[in-house]
Amino acid sequence: MSHISKIVEMKNLKNMNWIFSEKRFVSLAPFLVFVLVIVAFFTLPDQFTLRAFNSLSGEQYINGTYMRDDGERLTEPVKETKREDRQQTTWQEVNEIVQKHNSSEINHSNEYNGTDNSHGTDFFYLLIVNLLGINLCITNVSQITDTVEGSPKNVIEQTPPKPICDNSNWRYEACDITGDARTFGIFSTVFYVPPPQTINPAAQNWTFGPQSRRAVQAKNVTVKSLFSSLESPPCSIKNNMPAIVFALGCLTGNLWHDFSDVLIPLFINSRAFDGEVQFLITDMHTWFLQKYHLVFKKLSRYEIINFDMDSEVRCYPRVMVGLQSHKDLGIDPKRTPNGYNLFDFKMFIRDAFSLPPAFDIPFKLNTNPKRKPRVMLVLRNRSRRFMNGPEIVQAVQNSGFEVLPVEPTRDMNITEFSRVVDSCDVLMGAHGAALTNIMFLRTNALMIQIVPYGKMERDADNFYSKPAAEMKLRHLEYSISAEETTLLEKYGWGNPVISDPESIHKQGWKAGMRYYWIEQDIKLNLTRFAPVLVKAQQLLRE
């Protein structure tokens, strides 16, 4: 029994180096071979049975498409509408979509059929796989011994180790592993095996939330840089395409965060692969994948893997962990592989949602002389609401616009809603997430942003006005006065909330959020606001 205890201890792959020293290896090798033969005899049939039930001859039926075990599609994806066939959304269609949106809700309890990657692999199966992998380790050790004891059979030029992870950026943490990279989702781990020519590869660990904002908590993933392949689990699936491991976490549910913290960073990190990349997602939200399925389909041709439920050891030539991001709702083209900018992202989004060509605003493309510029007026239903909404609608109409009042919600069908936004020449609303719908406006369209009281101009500029300019949109800002905020009636002129907003902001972002983002509503002074509408008409007719 003492010999068997030693063999069990040898299961720990991290101790393989001292087990397979020359003397111990010579004495233990015959007994080890005997044990491996016995284990293989009793376990191989069950192992093959497990794999047969799990993969069904290597194919899976995912969302109407057969997938091989390596994630490659076996049938062609659904053809997209050709750009030249895309038509302008009619006013009748717009009304039908808005009515449908206002009278229906989306059930978020639907399960995403393409994310179940649990294959029922139990602990005993993993144990057997690791035991069966020891014979590979023996070969590697014997090769290492031959090289060390005698003259090297193959002289390999050694190179110093290259850092694979970067935690120096204040916005994000990320790792980029090229070579032998292996993901093990149920253990939230990505392994990196350095090439044999690496000088003194150090075993290192990095643990972080793989998302675009490091300040926001998410489920951690650990990247392990190993000393050698002896320490790594064997591959159960080998892939030729690269992979990106990232978290959705709590950065979803708000349209601005959906784009700024997930979709734009994902575009930055994956667009250069032209669909030849696989996504492994931790903290997955199935409703998010359903809502933006057209975007994910455009970025990747492969099955999306639920990293938290994935019991496979997937091997890739390259794995990126975490999402690099540049700025709020923006892209720095100098830091992207192909010089992509925010306008490129906007055009990518239009293409993903099958919107018609965006050569100019609908108003200028319409040959009807009686056609008026169409304004989408965003009416918020919580904070920063317009207290005189009907009067605002009337004033905009009197200024020569066609008005479409909408109340966007998180449950809206964004594919249909994008068509409604595309049909408009102007998007107007108070500072807030709904203004992110400018992504669906055409080139040279106009955004009118109502800036709430409380020194919020800098945020309004960074979050929406600058991105609008980068997307080749025109923009106007209107900062309300103290008389136009409901905070005046609540706190009075003598309170710092009204008299000294700067002092409130110095108390921290929570104080500013409380008063100026959450507690404040708006009663627009239509006389004071009238020049903005005049300027808007001028810009649209230039």
C-alpha positions in Angstrom: 0.0 0.0 0.0 2.9 2.3 0.6 3.8 2.1 -3.1 0.2 3.0 -4.1 0.3 6.0 -1.8 3.4 7.3 -3.6 1.6 6.9 -6.9 -1.4 8.9 -5.7 0.9 11.6 -4.6 2.4 11.7 -8.1 -1.1 12.8 -9.3 -0.2 16.3 -8.2 1.3 17.6 -11.4 3.0 20.5 -9.6 5.4 17.9 -8.0 6.3 16.1 -11.2 9.8 17.6 -11.5 11.1 16.0 -8.3 9.3 12.7 -9.1 10.9 12.3 -12.4 14.5 13.0 -11.5 16.8 10.5 -13.1 17.2 8.1 -10.1 13.6 8.1 -9.0 12.3 7.8 -12.5 14.4 4.6 -13.3 13.2 2.9 -10.1 9.5 3.9 -10.4 9.0 3.7 -14.2 8.1 0.0 -14.4 5.5 0.2 -11.6 4.1 3.5 -13.0 3.6 1.8 -16.4 1.8 -1.1 -14.7 -0.6 1.3 -12.9 -1.3 3.2 -16.1 -2.2 0.0 -18.0 -4.6 -1.0 -15.2 -6.2 2.4 -15.0 -6.6 2.6 -18.8 -8.2 -0.8 -19.0 -10.9 0.0 -16.5 -11.7 3.6 -17.5 -11.2 4.1 -21.2 -14.6 2.6 -22.2 -16.5 4.9 -19.7 -14.5 7.9 -20.9 -15.4 7.3 -24.5 -19.1 6.8 -23.5 -19.1 10.1 -21.7 -17.6 11.9 -24.7 -20.1 10.2 -27.0 -23.1 11.3 -25.0 -21.7 14.8 -24.5 -20.8 15.7 -28.1 -23.1 13.4 -30.2 -20.4 12.7 -32.8 -18.8 16.1 -32.3 -21.8 18.2 -33.2 -24.2 20.4 -31.2 -27.4 22.0 -32.4 -27.2 25.6 -31.3 -29.9 28.2 -32.3 -30.7 26.5 -35.6 -27.1 25.9 -36.6 -25.1 22.7 -36.2 -21.7 23.4 -34.5 -18.7 21.1 -34.3 -16.9 20.6 -31.0 -14.3 23.2 -32.0 -17.0 25.8 -32.5 -16.9 25.8 -36.3 -20.2 26.3 -38.0 -21.5 23.4 -40.2 -24.1 25.4 -42.0 -24.0 28.9 -43.4 -25.4 31.7 -41.2 -28.6 33.4 -42.1 -28.0 35.8 -44.9 -28.3 39.5 -44.0 -30.2 42.1 -45.9 -28.1 43.6 -48.6 -27.3 47.3 -48.0 -28.8 48.4 -51.3 -32.0 46.6 -50.5 -32.6 48.3 -47.2 -35.5 50.8 -47.3 -36.4 53.9 -45.4 -38.8 53.3 -42.5 -42.2 54.8 -43.3 -44.1 57.0 -40.9 -46.8 54.3 -40.7 -44.2 51.7 -39.8 -42.7 54.0 -37.2 -46.1 54.4 -35.5 -46.7 50.7 -35.5 -43.3 50.0 -33.9 -43.9 52.7 -31.2 -47.4 51.4 -30.5 -46.1 47.9 -30.3 -43.3 49.0 -27.9 -45.7 50.9 -25.7 -48.1 48.0 -25.4 -45.8 45.0 -24.8 -43.0 43.9 -22.5 -40.2 41.5 -23.1 -39.9 38.5 -20.7 -36.3 38.3 -19.6 -36.8 34.8 -18.2 -36.1 33.2 -21.7 -33.0 31.1 -21.7 -30.3 31.6 -24.3 -30.0 28.3 -26.0 -26.4 28.8 -27.1 -24.8 29.2 -23.7 -25.2 25.8 -22.1 -21.7 24.3 -22.3 -21.8 22.0 -19.2 -21.1 18.5 -20.4 -21.6 16.7 -17.1 -17.9 16.1 -16.7 -17.4 14.9 -13.1 -14.5 15.0 -10.8 -13.7 11.3 -11.4 -13.5 11.8 -15.2 -11.2 14.8 -14.8 -9.0 12.7 -12.5 -8.7 9.9 -15.1 -7.9 12.4 -17.9 -5.1 13.8 -15.8 -3.8 10.3 -15.1 -3.9 9.4 -18.7 -2.0 12.6 -19.5 1.0 11.5 -17.4 2.5 9.5 -20.2 2.8 12.7 -22.2 4.7 14.2 -19.2 7.0 11.2 -19.1 8.0 11.9 -22.7 8.6 15.5 -22.0 10.7 14.8 -18.9 12.8 12.2 -20.8 13.4 14.8 -23.5 14.5 17.3 -20.9 16.8 14.8 -19.3 18.4 14.0 -22.6 19.1 17.6 -23.2 20.5 18.4 -19.8 22.7 15.3 -19.4 24.2 15.2 -22.8 24.7 17.4 -25.8 21.4 19.1 -26.8 19.8 17.4 -29.8 18.2 20.6 -30.9 19.8 23.9 -30.1 17.0 26.4 -29.4 17.7 30.1 -29.0 16.4 31.2 -25.6 14.4 34.3 -25.2 13.5 36.3 -22.0 9.9 36.0 -20.8 7.5 38.5 -22.1 4.9 40.1 -19.8 1.4 38.8 -20.7 -0.7 40.9 -18.4 -1.0 44.7 -17.9 -2.5 46.3 -14.8 -1.0 49.7 -15.3 -4.0 51.3 -16.9 -6.5 53.0 -14.5 -9.5 52.0 -16.5 -8.9 48.3 -17.0 -6.8 45.2 -16.4 -6.1 42.8 -19.3 -3.9 39.9 -20.4 -2.9 38.9 -23.9 -1.6 35.3 -24.2 -0.1 34.2 -27.5 1.1 30.6 -27.8 -0.1 27.7 -25.7 -3.2 29.1 -23.9 -5.8 26.9 -22.2 -9.1 27.9 -20.6 -10.8 26.0 -17.8 -14.1 27.9 -17.2 -15.5 26.0 -14.2 -12.3 26.9 -12.3 -12.3 30.5 -13.7 -8.8 30.0 -14.9 -6.7 30.6 -18.0 -3.4 28.8 -18.3 -0.4 30.0 -20.2 2.4 27.5 -21.0 5.6 29.4 -22.0 7.5 28.0 -25.0 10.5 25.8 -24.2 13.0 28.4 -25.4 11.9 30.9 -22.7 14.6 31.6 -20.1 13.6 30.8 -16.6 9.9 31.1 -17.0 8.4 32.2 -13.7 5.1 30.8 -12.4 2.9 33.8 -12.0 -0.8 34.5 -11.2 -3.0 37.4 -12.1 -6.5 37.6 -10.7 -9.0 40.3 -11.7 -12.5 41.0 -13.0 -12.1 40.8 -16.9 -14.2 43.8 -17.8 -13.6 47.3 -19.2 -14.0 49.1 -15.8 -11.7 47.8 -13.1 -13.4 49.9 -10.5 -16.6 47.9 -10.9 -16.7 44.5 -9.3 -17.1 41.3 -11.3 -16.4 37.6 -10.9 -12.7 37.2 -10.9 -10.7 35.1 -13.5 -7.2 33.9 -12.7 -4.5 33.8 -15.4 -1.7 31.4 -14.5 1.7 31.5 -16.2 3.1 28.0 -15.6 6.7 26.8 -15.4 6.1 24.1 -18.1 3.5 22.0 -19.8 3.9 19.4 -17.0 1.6 21.6 -14.8 -1.1 22.2 -17.3 -4.3 20.2 -17.8 -4.6 18.4 -21.2 -6.7 19.9 -23.9 -10.2 18.4 -24.4 -11.0 20.8 -27.3 -8.4 22.3 -29.6 -9.2 25.5 -31.6 -7.4 27.4 -34.4 -9.1 30.7 -33.7 -8.2 33.2 -30.9 -10.6 33.7 -27.9 -11.6 36.6 -25.7 -12.6 36.0 -22.1 -14.6 38.9 -20.5 -17.3 39.6 -18.0 -20.7 41.3 -18.4 -21.1 41.8 -14.6 -23.1 44.8 -13.5 -22.2 47.0 -16.4 -25.4 46.2 -18.3 -29.0 47.3 -18.1 -28.3 51.0 -18.8 -28.1 51.8 -22.6 -25.1 54.1 -22.1 -23.2 51.4 -20.1 -24.2 48.7 -22.6 -22.4 50.6 -25.3 -19.6 52.5 -23.5 -18.5 49.6 -21.2 -19.3 46.5 -23.2 -20.1 46.8 -26.9 -17.5 49.5 -27.8 -14.6 47.8 -25.8 -15.6 44.5 -27.4 -15.5 46.1 -30.9 -12.0 47.5 -30.0 -10.7 44.1 -29.0 -12.3 41.8 -31.6 -13.2 43.7 -34.8 -9.8 43.2 -36.3 -10.3 39.4 -36.2 -13.2 39.8 -38.8 -15.4 37.2 -37.0 -12.6 34.7 -36.5 -12.7 34.9 -32.7 -14.6 33.1 -29.9 -16.2 34.8 -26.9 -16.1 33.1 -23.4 -18.2 35.2 -21.1 -18.3 35.1 -17.3 -21.1 36.8 -15.3 -23.2 36.1 -18.3 -26.7 37.7 -18.8 -28.7 35.8 -21.3 -31.1 38.8 -21.8 -28.1 40.9 -22.9 -27.1 38.4 -25.5 -30.6 38.2 -26.8 -30.9 42.0 -26.9 -27.7 42.5 -28.9 -27.5 39.2 -30.7 -27.0 41.0 -34.0 -23.9 42.7 -32.7 -22.4 39.5 -31.3 -23.2 37.7 -34.5 -21.4 40.3 -36.5 -18.3 40.2 -34.3 -17.9 36.4 -34.0 -18.9 33.4 -36.2 -18.6 31.0 -33.3 -20.6 29.7 -30.4 -20.6 31.9 -27.3 -19.3 30.0 -24.3 -20.7 30.4 -20.8 -17.4 30.5 -19.1 -18.8 29.8 -15.6 -20.4 26.6 -16.7 -17.7 25.3 -19.1 -16.1 22.1 -18.0 -13.9 21.7 -21.1 -10.2 22.5 -21.3 -10.2 24.6 -24.4 -6.8 25.3 -26.1 -6.3 28.3 -28.3 -3.3 29.9 -30.1 -4.2 33.2 -28.4 -6.4 34.2 -25.5 -7.2 37.8 -24.5 -8.6 38.1 -20.9 -10.4 41.4 -20.1 -11.5 44.2 -22.4 -9.3 47.2 -23.1 -11.2 50.5 -23.2 -10.1 54.0 -24.1 -12.6 56.5 -22.8 -16.3 57.1 -22.1 -18.4 56.2 -25.1 -15.3 56.6 -27.4 -12.4 55.1 -29.2 -8.8 56.3 -29.5 -7.9 55.3 -33.1 -4.2 55.4 -32.3 -4.7 52.5 -29.9 -6.7 50.2 -32.2 -5.2 47.6 -34.5 -6.6 49.0 -37.7 -7.1 52.6 -36.7 -10.8 52.1 -36.0 -12.6 55.2 -34.6 -16.1 55.9 -33.2 -17.5 56.6 -36.6 -16.4 53.2 -37.8 -18.2 51.7 -34.8 -21.3 53.6 -35.6 -21.2 52.3 -39.2 -20.6 48.8 -37.9 -23.7 49.1 -35.6 -25.8 50.4 -38.6 -24.7 47.4 -40.6 -25.4 44.9 -37.8 -28.9 46.3 -37.4 -29.4 46.3 -41.2 -30.1 50.0 -41.3 -30.2 51.8 -44.8 -27.1 53.7 -46.0 -26.4 56.8 -43.9 -25.3 59.2 -46.6 -27.4 62.1 -45.2 -30.4 62.8 -43.0 -33.8 61.6 -44.1 -35.0 65.2 -44.4 -32.6 66.1 -47.2 -33.1 62.8 -49.0 -36.9 63.2 -49.1 -38.1 64.9 -52.3 -41.4 66.0 -50.8 -41.3 69.8 -50.4 -43.9 69.7 -47.5 -41.7 67.3 -45.5 -40.7 68.6 -42.1 -37.6 67.6 -40.2 -38.6 64.9 -37.7 -37.6 65.2 -34.0 -37.5 62.3 -31.6 -38.3 63.8 -28.2 -37.1 61.6 -25.4 -39.5 61.8 -22.4 -37.8 60.3 -19.3 -40.1 58.5 -16.9 -37.9 58.9 -13.8 -35.3 61.5 -12.8 -34.6 64.5 -15.0 -38.2 64.3 -16.4 -39.8 67.1 -18.4 -42.5 68.5 -16.2 -44.1 70.3 -19.1 -43.8 67.7 -21.8 -47.0 68.5 -23.8 -46.0 72.2 -23.9 -42.6 71.2 -25.2 -44.1 69.1 -27.9 -46.3 72.0 -29.0 -43.4 74.4 -29.1 -41.3 72.1 -31.2 -44.1 71.6 -33.7 -44.7 75.4 -33.9 -41.0 75.7 -34.8 -41.5 73.7 -38.0 -40.7 70.2 -36.8 -42.6 66.9 -36.9 -42.4 65.5 -33.4 -42.3 61.9 -32.2 -42.5 61.7 -28.4 -41.1 58.4 -27.0 -40.4 56.9 -23.6 -37.6 54.3 -24.1 -37.3 51.5 -21.6 -34.8 48.7 -20.9 -37.2 46.2 -22.3 -37.6 47.7 -25.7 -36.8 45.8 -28.9 -33.7 47.6 -29.8 -33.7 46.2 -33.4 -37.1 47.8 -34.1 -36.3 50.9 -32.1 -33.1 51.5 -34.1 -35.3 51.8 -37.2 -37.4 54.5 -35.6 -34.3 56.5 -34.6 -32.9 56.1 -38.1 -36.0 57.7 -39.5 -35.5 60.9 -37.5 -33.3 64.0 -38.2 -33.0 65.1 -34.6 -32.8 63.4 -31.3 -33.7 65.7 -28.4 -33.7 65.0 -24.6 -32.4 65.6 -21.2 -28.9 64.4 -20.3 -29.2 60.7 -19.7 -28.7 57.2 -21.1 -31.5 57.5 -23.7 -29.3 59.9 -25.7 -27.1 56.9 -26.5 -29.6 56.2 -29.3 -27.6 58.8 -31.3 -25.8 55.6 -32.4 -28.7 55.0 -34.8 -28.9 58.5 -36.3 -27.6 59.1 -39.8 -24.6 61.2 -40.8 -25.2 65.0 -40.3 -28.2 64.4 -38.0 -28.6 66.5 -34.9 -28.6 65.9 -31.2 -30.1 68.5 -28.8 -29.0 67.8 -25.3 -30.8 69.5 -22.4 -28.2 69.9 -19.6 -29.7 69.8 -16.1 -28.8 72.3 -13.4 -25.7 71.8 -11.3 -22.5 72.4 -13.3 -23.1 69.3 -15.4 -21.7 70.7 -18.7 -18.4 68.8 -18.5 -20.3 65.5 -18.2 -22.7 66.4 -20.9 -19.7 67.2 -23.2 -17.7 64.1 -22.4 -20.6 61.6 -22.4 -22.5 62.8 -25.4 -21.4 65.9 -27.3 -17.9 64.8 -28.0 -19.0 61.3 -29.1 -21.6 62.9 -31.3 -19.0 65.0 -33.1 -16.8 61.9 -33.5 -19.7 60.1 -35.2 -20.1 63.0 -37.6 -23.3 64.2 -36.0 -24.1 67.8 -35.2 -25.0 68.8 -31.6 -26.5 71.6 -29.6 -26.5 72.0 -25.8 -29.0 73.9 -23.7 -28.1 74.4 -20.0 -31.2 75.1 -17.9 -31.2 77.9 -15.3 -32.0 77.6 -11.6 -35.6 78.7 -12.3 -36.0 75.7 -14.6 -35.1 73.0 -12.0 -37.4 71.5 -9.4 -34.5 71.7 -7.0 -35.2 75.4 -6.5 -38.6 74.8 -5.1 -37.3 72.0 -2.8 -34.2 73.7 -1.4 -34.4 77.4 -2.1 -31.9 80.0 -3.2 -29.9 79.9 0.1 -29.0 76.2 -0.1 -25.6 75.3 -1.6 -27.5 72.8 -3.9 -28.7 76.0 -5.8 -26.2 78.7 -4.8 -23.0 76.7 -4.9 -23.1 73.5 -7.0 -19.3 73.3 -7.0 -19.3 72.8 -3.3 -21.7 69.8 -3.7 -19.4 68.2 -6.3 -16.4 68.6 -4.0 -18.2 66.3 -1.5 -17.8 63.4 -4.0 -19.7 61.9 -6.9 -22.4 60.4 -4.6 -23.5 63.9 -3.5 -23.6 65.2 -7.1 -25.5 62.1 -8.2 -28.1 62.5 -5.4 -29.0 66.1 -6.2 -28.4 66.7 -9.8 -28.9 63.2 -11.4 -31.6 61.6 -9.2 -33.6 64.3 -7.4 -33.8 66.8 -10.2 -36.6 67.3 -12.8 -36.9 70.0 -15.4 -39.5 72.6 -16.4 -38.2 74.0 -19.6 -38.6 77.8 -20.2 -39.8 77.6 -23.8 -39.2 81.3 -24.4 -35.5 80.9 -23.3 -35.3 77.7 -25.3 -36.7 79.0 -28.6 -33.4 80.2 -30.1 -32.1 76.6 -29.9 -34.9 75.4 -32.1 -34.2 78.2 -34.6 -30.5 77.2 -34.7 -31.6 73.6 -35.2 -33.6 74.4 -38.3 -30.6 76.3 -39.7 -28.2 73.4 -39.2 -30.5 70.9 -40.8 -30.9 73.1 -43.9 -27.2 73.8 -44.5 
